[in-house]
């Protein structure tokens, strides 16, 4: 990886070094922009992060038992964008993986999102897809307007399934009733009338073969990129010279909370290792109505690692802590608009990523946003030869029957 300093006390060597860009945050947004600016525009980049590692919330590492785990909860990569997938494929090989989730409801594990098997298991029925459509229509509650997360669900599948699958989970996750949340929260979860039990249906579904951290290390391994960890960017402001900033941290924090704090939900993670090769039938089990935690993830399903033991993580949503999820309510969006107006009028600073744009983005959406921002920034840069400076890894394309194959036809 590029040379990295671990803390503000080590900056002396760079005080005379003029960087073209100071990038705040080494997650997807910051790292993609650092890589593009360094490799495609020849820019000198300093990327900082307050945490002791790169990769943002996707950071993974081997725990004390040698099991690869995700420090900040499960991150499953999926996208319909060939551009995004091909871009990331320069820095990683992929392990084909289609995510499946079960929900613990009425004393049994049933597929989530709700599908044909979910209903037949819950009610002891033998519906066909057509009959399930009729069933949903018979229990759905009419809504003149779909404004809240409750409206989304009850207008699709009725009150009872809303109570069984959505209300309790949402209240734990957000600390609010679905009737108090924007429709976007539950709109993310589909309802199906077939037997497809995959959580996502994107064209590209895979996990970085050697983990996210390794992928980020390769992404940032350019001689024009310097990395400073355990560092608040404000502590180097005025010490290390730079021309422009790309900021991927909380937008309200950048402006010293001028209009007040933007609300976020956080998560407390409890990790557990068991002396068994596998514990759950799938990677994630949701608990919408039982226990204080929302879900339990078993990492070996995601990584494909072979190990005699297995590691789990339990997620306990909370109000205080690292900002993970912007709270989707109308008043919060209005507050963000005030900060966005400030951001738009701040010269020499670009804002990108979940925290800086107060959006609940998937990973691929952040990558796409960062690539688009690079295109915008590069319009103002001198024209130069923009050949790809990294030899791409094998680029995979989806196979309808067998998942993802290499361009040479070999399955990985």
C-alpha positions as CSV (number, residue, x, y, z in Angstrom):
1,X,0.0,0.0,0.0
2,X,1.1,3.6,-0.3
3,X,3.2,5.1,2.4
4,X,1.1,5.7,5.5
5,X,1.6,7.7,8.7
6,X,-0.3,6.7,11.8
7,X,-1.1,9.8,13.6
8,X,-0.6,13.6,13.5
9,X,2.7,13.5,15.3
10,X,4.4,12.1,12.2
11,X,3.6,14.8,9.7
12,X,6.9,16.6,9.7
13,X,8.2,14.9,6.6
14,X,5.3,16.2,4.6
15,X,5.1,19.8,5.7
16,X,7.0,21.0,2.6
17,X,5.0,18.6,0.3
18,X,2.3,20.3,-1.7
19,X,-0.7,18.0,-2.3
20,X,-3.2,18.7,-5.1
21,X,-6.0,17.1,-3.0
22,X,-6.6,16.5,0.6
23,X,-9.2,13.7,0.8
24,X,-11.0,13.3,4.2
25,X,-12.1,9.7,4.7
26,X,-10.6,6.5,3.4
27,X,-13.9,4.7,2.7
28,X,-15.3,4.0,-0.8
29,X,-15.9,7.6,-1.8
30,X,-12.5,8.9,-0.7
31,X,-10.5,5.9,-1.9
32,X,-12.1,5.8,-5.3
33,X,-11.4,9.5,-5.8
34,X,-7.9,9.2,-4.6
35,X,-7.2,6.3,-7.0
36,X,-8.7,8.1,-10.0
37,X,-7.0,11.4,-9.3
38,X,-3.6,9.7,-8.8
39,X,-3.7,7.2,-11.6
40,X,-5.7,9.0,-14.2
41,X,-4.9,12.7,-13.6
42,X,-1.4,12.4,-12.1
43,X,-2.4,14.3,-9.0
44,X,-0.7,14.1,-5.6
45,X,-3.2,13.1,-3.0
46,X,-3.2,12.9,0.8
47,X,-6.0,10.8,2.2
48,X,-6.7,11.0,5.9
49,X,-9.0,9.0,8.3
50,X,-9.8,9.4,12.0
51,X,-9.9,5.6,12.3
52,X,-6.7,3.4,12.5
53,X,-7.5,1.7,9.2
54,X,-8.6,2.2,5.6
55,X,-11.8,0.9,4.0
56,X,-14.4,2.8,6.1
57,X,-17.3,0.7,7.3
58,X,-16.3,-2.2,5.0
59,X,-13.0,-2.8,6.9
60,X,-12.5,-6.5,7.5
61,X,-9.8,-8.3,9.3
62,X,-8.8,-11.7,10.8
63,X,-9.9,-12.1,14.4
64,X,-8.0,-13.8,17.1
65,X,-9.2,-17.2,15.8
66,X,-8.1,-16.5,12.3
67,X,-11.6,-15.9,11.0
68,X,-12.2,-13.1,8.5
69,X,-14.9,-10.8,9.9
70,X,-16.4,-7.4,9.1
71,X,-15.7,-5.0,11.9
72,X,-18.8,-2.8,11.2
73,X,-21.3,-5.5,10.3
74,X,-22.0,-7.4,7.1
75,X,-21.3,-5.7,3.7
76,X,-22.6,-7.6,0.7
77,X,-21.6,-6.3,-2.6
78,X,-24.2,-6.2,-5.4
79,X,-24.7,-3.9,-8.4
80,X,-26.4,-3.7,-11.7
81,X,-23.6,-1.4,-13.0
82,X,-21.0,-3.0,-15.2
83,X,-19.0,0.2,-15.0
84,X,-18.8,0.0,-11.2
85,X,-18.1,-3.8,-11.2
86,X,-15.4,-3.5,-13.8
87,X,-13.8,-0.6,-12.0
88,X,-13.5,-2.5,-8.7
89,X,-12.4,-5.6,-10.6
90,X,-9.1,-3.9,-11.2
91,X,-8.3,-4.3,-7.5
92,X,-9.9,-7.7,-6.6
93,X,-10.9,-11.1,-7.8
94,X,-14.4,-12.1,-6.8
95,X,-16.1,-14.9,-5.0
96,X,-19.6,-15.4,-6.4
97,X,-22.1,-15.0,-3.6
98,X,-25.9,-14.6,-3.6
99,X,-27.1,-13.3,-0.3
100,X,-30.0,-15.1,1.5
101,X,-31.7,-14.0,4.7
102,X,-34.1,-15.7,7.0
103,X,-36.5,-14.1,9.5
104,X,-37.4,-15.7,12.9
105,X,-41.2,-15.3,12.8
106,X,-43.8,-17.3,14.7
107,X,-41.2,-19.8,15.9
108,X,-39.7,-20.6,12.6
109,X,-37.2,-19.4,10.1
110,X,-38.8,-18.2,6.9
111,X,-37.4,-16.5,3.7
112,X,-37.0,-12.7,3.8
113,X,-37.9,-10.8,1.6
114,X,-41.4,-12.2,1.8
115,X,-42.0,-14.7,-1.0
116,X,-44.3,-17.6,-2.0
117,X,-42.5,-20.0,0.4
118,X,-42.7,-17.5,3.3
119,X,-46.5,-17.3,3.1
120,X,-47.0,-21.0,2.6
121,X,-44.7,-21.8,5.6
122,X,-46.4,-19.3,7.9
123,X,-50.0,-20.2,7.1
124,X,-49.7,-23.8,6.1
125,X,-51.1,-23.0,2.7
126,X,-50.1,-24.2,-0.8
127,X,-50.6,-21.1,-2.8
128,X,-49.5,-20.7,-6.4
129,X,-48.0,-17.4,-7.4
130,X,-51.3,-16.3,-8.9
131,X,-53.1,-17.2,-5.6
132,X,-50.5,-15.3,-3.6
133,X,-51.2,-12.2,-5.7
134,X,-54.9,-12.6,-4.9
135,X,-54.1,-13.1,-1.2
136,X,-51.9,-9.9,-1.0
137,X,-54.7,-8.0,-2.8
138,X,-57.3,-9.2,-0.3
139,X,-55.3,-8.1,2.8
140,X,-53.7,-4.9,1.4
141,X,-55.0,-1.6,2.9
142,X,-55.8,1.1,0.5
143,X,-53.7,4.3,0.9
144,X,-54.6,7.5,-1.0
145,X,-50.9,8.5,-0.8
146,X,-47.8,6.5,0.1
147,X,-45.9,8.8,2.5
148,X,-44.5,6.6,5.2
149,X,-42.8,3.3,5.6
150,X,-46.0,1.9,7.1
151,X,-48.0,3.0,4.1
152,X,-45.6,1.1,1.8
153,X,-46.0,-2.2,3.6
154,X,-49.7,-2.2,4.5
155,X,-50.6,-1.2,1.0
156,X,-48.7,-4.2,-0.4
157,X,-49.2,-7.0,2.1
158,X,-51.7,-5.8,4.8
159,X,-51.5,-5.2,8.5
160,X,-50.7,-8.7,9.8
161,X,-47.6,-9.3,7.7
162,X,-46.5,-5.7,8.5
163,X,-46.7,-6.5,12.2
164,X,-44.9,-9.8,11.8
165,X,-42.0,-8.7,9.6
166,X,-41.6,-5.0,9.5
167,X,-42.9,-3.0,12.4
168,X,-40.8,-4.5,15.2
169,X,-37.6,-4.6,13.2
170,X,-38.0,-1.0,12.0
171,X,-38.7,0.2,15.6
172,X,-35.5,-1.5,16.8
173,X,-33.5,-0.3,13.8
174,X,-34.5,3.3,13.8
175,X,-36.0,4.0,17.2
176,X,-39.1,5.2,15.5
177,X,-42.4,3.6,14.3
178,X,-42.6,3.0,10.6
179,X,-45.4,5.6,10.5
180,X,-42.8,8.2,11.4
181,X,-40.3,7.3,8.7
182,X,-40.0,8.1,5.1
183,X,-41.3,5.6,2.6
184,X,-37.8,4.9,1.4
185,X,-36.9,2.7,4.3
186,X,-39.3,-0.2,3.6
187,X,-39.3,0.5,-0.2
188,X,-35.8,-1.0,-0.2
189,X,-37.3,-4.4,0.7
190,X,-39.2,-6.1,-2.1
191,X,-42.2,-8.5,-1.8
192,X,-42.3,-11.4,-4.2
193,X,-44.9,-13.8,-5.5
194,X,-42.4,-16.4,-6.7
195,X,-39.9,-18.6,-4.8
196,X,-36.8,-16.5,-5.4
197,X,-35.3,-16.3,-1.9
198,X,-32.2,-14.2,-2.9
199,X,-32.1,-10.9,-1.0
200,X,-30.8,-9.1,-4.1
201,X,-31.5,-9.6,-7.7
202,X,-28.7,-7.5,-9.2
203,X,-26.7,-8.7,-12.2
204,X,-23.4,-8.7,-10.3
205,X,-23.4,-10.3,-6.8
206,X,-20.0,-11.2,-5.4
207,X,-17.6,-10.7,-2.5
208,X,-14.0,-9.5,-2.8
209,X,-12.1,-12.8,-2.8
210,X,-9.5,-11.8,-0.3
211,X,-11.7,-9.3,1.6
212,X,-12.5,-5.6,1.4
213,X,-9.4,-4.4,3.1
214,X,-7.1,-6.1,0.6
215,X,-9.1,-4.5,-2.2
216,X,-8.7,-1.1,-0.6
217,X,-4.9,-1.7,-0.2
218,X,-4.6,-2.3,-3.9
219,X,-6.8,0.6,-4.8
220,X,-4.6,3.0,-2.8
221,X,-1.2,1.5,-3.8
222,X,-0.2,4.3,-6.1
223,X,3.0,6.3,-5.5
224,X,1.0,9.6,-5.7
225,X,-1.2,8.6,-2.8
226,X,-0.1,9.2,0.8
227,X,-2.2,8.0,3.7
228,X,-2.5,9.4,7.2
229,X,-4.6,7.4,9.8
230,X,-5.7,8.2,13.3
231,X,-5.8,11.8,12.2
232,X,-8.4,14.6,12.3
233,X,-7.9,16.5,9.0
234,X,-8.4,19.8,10.9
235,X,-5.2,19.2,12.8
236,X,-3.2,19.2,9.5
237,X,-5.1,22.1,8.0
238,X,-2.6,24.9,7.6
239,X,0.3,22.6,8.3
240,X,0.5,20.4,5.2
241,X,-0.3,22.5,2.1
242,X,-3.0,21.3,-0.4
243,X,-5.0,22.9,-3.2
244,X,-8.5,21.5,-2.8
245,X,-10.4,19.2,-0.4
246,X,-12.6,16.2,-1.1
247,X,-14.6,15.7,2.1
248,X,-16.5,12.4,2.8
249,X,-17.2,13.0,6.5
250,X,-20.4,14.2,8.1
251,X,-21.5,17.4,6.4
252,X,-22.9,19.0,9.6
253,X,-19.5,18.4,11.3
254,X,-17.7,20.2,8.5
255,X,-19.7,23.3,9.2
256,X,-19.4,23.0,13.0
257,X,-23.0,22.0,13.3
258,X,-24.1,25.5,12.4
259,X,-27.8,24.5,12.0
260,X,-27.7,21.7,14.5
261,X,-26.8,18.0,14.2
262,X,-28.2,15.8,11.5
263,X,-29.7,12.7,13.1
264,X,-28.1,9.3,12.6
265,X,-28.6,5.8,13.9
266,X,-25.6,3.9,15.2
267,X,-25.0,0.2,16.0
268,X,-23.3,-1.7,18.8
269,X,-21.7,-4.9,17.6
270,X,-21.3,-8.0,19.8
271,X,-19.0,-10.6,18.4
272,X,-19.1,-14.3,19.3
273,X,-17.0,-17.3,18.2
274,X,-18.4,-20.8,18.4
275,X,-16.6,-24.1,18.3
276,X,-18.5,-25.4,15.3
277,X,-17.9,-25.0,11.5
278,X,-21.3,-23.4,10.9
279,X,-24.1,-22.2,13.1
280,X,-26.8,-20.7,10.9
281,X,-28.4,-22.0,7.7
282,X,-27.7,-18.7,6.0
283,X,-25.5,-15.7,6.5
284,X,-28.1,-13.4,8.2
285,X,-31.1,-14.1,10.4
286,X,-33.4,-11.2,11.2
287,X,-35.2,-11.1,14.5
288,X,-38.1,-8.6,13.9
289,X,-40.0,-9.3,17.1
290,X,-37.7,-11.1,19.6
291,X,-34.6,-9.9,21.4
292,X,-32.9,-6.5,21.5
293,X,-30.8,-7.2,18.5
294,X,-32.1,-6.9,14.9
295,X,-30.0,-9.5,13.2
296,X,-27.2,-12.1,13.5
297,X,-24.6,-12.5,10.8
298,X,-22.3,-15.5,10.3
299,X,-19.3,-14.3,8.3
300,X,-18.1,-17.6,6.9
301,X,-21.2,-17.7,4.6
302,X,-20.1,-14.4,3.1
303,X,-16.4,-15.2,2.8
304,X,-16.5,-18.9,2.0
305,X,-13.6,-19.4,4.5
306,X,-13.0,-22.9,5.7
307,X,-12.3,-23.0,9.4
308,X,-13.1,-25.3,12.4
309,X,-14.8,-22.4,14.2
310,X,-17.2,-19.8,13.2
311,X,-17.7,-16.1,14.1
312,X,-21.0,-14.3,14.5
313,X,-22.0,-10.7,15.1
314,X,-25.1,-9.4,16.8
315,X,-26.4,-5.9,16.0
316,X,-27.9,-3.7,18.6
317,X,-29.1,-0.4,17.0
318,X,-28.6,2.7,19.2
319,X,-28.9,6.5,19.1
320,X,-25.3,7.4,20.0
321,X,-22.0,6.2,18.4
322,X,-20.5,6.3,15.0
323,X,-23.0,7.6,12.4
324,X,-24.1,4.7,10.2
325,X,-27.6,5.5,8.9
326,X,-29.1,8.9,8.1
327,X,-32.6,9.0,9.7
328,X,-35.0,9.3,6.7
329,X,-37.6,11.9,7.9
330,X,-38.8,15.0,6.1
331,X,-37.5,17.4,8.7
332,X,-34.1,15.8,8.5
333,X,-34.0,16.2,4.8
334,X,-34.9,19.8,5.1
335,X,-32.1,20.3,7.6
336,X,-29.7,18.6,5.2
337,X,-30.8,21.0,2.4
338,X,-29.6,23.9,4.5
339,X,-26.2,22.2,4.8
340,X,-26.1,21.3,1.2
341,X,-26.6,25.0,0.3
342,X,-23.5,25.8,2.4
343,X,-21.6,23.0,0.7
344,X,-22.5,24.1,-2.7
345,X,-21.3,27.6,-2.0
346,X,-18.0,26.5,-0.4
347,X,-15.2,27.0,-2.9
348,X,-12.4,24.5,-3.2
349,X,-14.3,21.7,-1.4
350,X,-16.1,18.7,-3.0
351,X,-18.5,16.6,-0.9
352,X,-19.0,12.9,-1.6
353,X,-20.2,9.7,0.1
354,X,-23.0,8.8,2.6
355,X,-22.0,11.1,5.4
356,X,-21.2,14.2,3.3
357,X,-24.5,13.9,1.3
358,X,-26.7,12.5,4.1
359,X,-27.9,9.6,1.9
360,X,-28.5,5.9,2.7
361,X,-26.3,4.7,-0.2
362,X,-25.3,1.1,-1.1
363,X,-21.6,0.6,-1.7
364,X,-22.0,0.5,-5.5
365,X,-23.9,3.8,-5.4
366,X,-21.1,5.4,-3.5
367,X,-18.6,4.1,-6.1
368,X,-20.8,5.4,-8.9
369,X,-21.1,8.8,-7.2
370,X,-17.3,9.0,-6.7
371,X,-16.6,8.1,-10.4
372,X,-19.1,10.7,-11.5
373,X,-17.4,13.3,-9.3
374,X,-14.1,12.4,-10.7
375,X,-15.5,13.0,-14.2
376,X,-16.8,16.4,-13.1
377,X,-13.5,17.4,-11.4
378,X,-11.4,16.1,-14.4
379,X,-13.2,18.5,-16.7
380,X,-11.3,21.3,-15.1
381,X,-7.9,19.4,-15.2
382,X,-5.4,19.6,-18.0
383,X,-5.8,17.0,-20.7
384,X,-3.4,14.1,-20.4
385,X,-3.1,10.5,-21.4
386,X,-5.6,8.6,-19.4
387,X,-4.7,5.0,-20.0
388,X,-5.6,2.6,-17.3
389,X,-2.4,2.4,-15.2
390,X,-3.4,-0.8,-13.4
391,X,-3.5,-4.2,-15.1
392,X,-7.1,-5.2,-14.5
393,X,-7.8,-8.5,-12.7
394,X,-10.0,-11.0,-14.6
395,X,-13.3,-9.2,-15.2
396,X,-16.3,-11.3,-14.5
397,X,-19.6,-11.4,-16.2
398,X,-22.8,-12.9,-14.9
399,X,-23.8,-16.4,-16.1
400,X,-27.6,-17.1,-15.8
401,X,-27.0,-20.7,-14.9
402,X,-23.9,-20.7,-12.8
403,X,-23.4,-17.3,-11.4
404,X,-20.2,-15.4,-12.3
405,X,-17.5,-16.7,-14.6
406,X,-14.2,-15.2,-15.7
407,X,-13.7,-13.8,-19.2
408,X,-11.7,-16.9,-20.1
409,X,-14.7,-19.0,-19.2
410,X,-13.2,-20.4,-16.0
411,X,-15.4,-20.4,-12.9
412,X,-13.9,-18.9,-9.8
